[in-house]
Structure formats: C-alpha cells, structure tokens
Amino acid sequence: MYYYFSVSRQALGRQPWRTGYLYLLPADTFVEQPGATYAGHPAHVPQLASPVAVEAFARLRVEPRDFPFLDRIGGHDDHRLAEYAQAVMSAAPWPD
C-alpha cells in the first residue's frame, strides 16, 4: 500500500497539528466501502463505515508527535487537488 499525506499548502505553513482523541468503536455494524476507479485503474479504498450510529467504547489521547509521518506531510494547492490525487494513483503499481 502507498500512503500520501497532504494538507493545503497554506495550512501546512501554519503547522496545524493539535492534540486530539482517537475513538475506539465497536466493529459489528461496519462494512467495507466499495472500490473506485482512478485513472482507468480499479482501486481498493481500505475503509469501513457504519450505516447506523455507534457509540465509542474508549478514547485515546493522541498528540502530533504520536504520528510517525508528521515530517512527511506535503502541501498541495487546493485548486490542483484532483490533479495531485490522479498523479499519486498513477504512480502506484497496478496488477495486470
């Protein structure tokens, strides 16, 4: 898998990282989201969603320093976001 972390270039300059919480949710109502097609290639979107509201059973405090890729977050021009997304998807190796 490839990950690309990016925020608006304007926000990146302000270093918007803050302390927050990670909420732990019960998995029983979550379902895998369908894939999509990018640049003519099928792409699996590894995310789950629940069609019904759920309550968190725990929360974990996280700080910016907890994110191991904080120094690898790039900045993008908001009006060019779709172009960047396509470039990232095109750079990924696709199965034949």
C-alpha positions, -999 to +999 in steps of 0.1 A: +000+000+000+010+036-006+001+065+017+003+101+008-003+127+035-011+162+023-029+193+035-034+226+019+000+244+013-015+274+032-023+252+062+010+234+061+028+266+067+008+272+099+017+237+112-020+229+122-012+198+142-031+196+175-037+172+204-069+152+199-085+118+205-087+085+187-121+069+194-124+031+195-157+019+180-174-015+181-169-032+147-201-052+144-221-028+122-192-016+100-190-027+064-162-023+038-167+005+014-168-003-024-137+003-045-134+030-071-117+036-104-089+062-108-070+070-140-087+040-156-075+015-129-096-001-102-086+010-067-094-006-034-104+020-008-095+004+025-121+020+048-151+009+067-183+027+075-213+020+097-248+027+083-260+033+118-248+055+146-224+038+171-210+048+205-173+048+212-163+024+240-130+041+246-109+071+235-072+075+234-055+109+236-030+115+208-005+143+202+012+154+170+044+136+180+025+103+180+021+104+142+052+088+128+049+105+094+045+141+106+077+152+089+065+136+056+032+156+052+033+175+020+014+206+009-009+210-021-026+238-039-063+233-032-074+241-068-050+213-080-060+186-055-077+164-081-046+166-103-024+156-074-047+127-065-045+114-100-007+116-101-005+097-068-028+070-081-010+068-115+023+062-096+011+032-078+019-002-093-013-019-106-018-056-110-020-068-146 
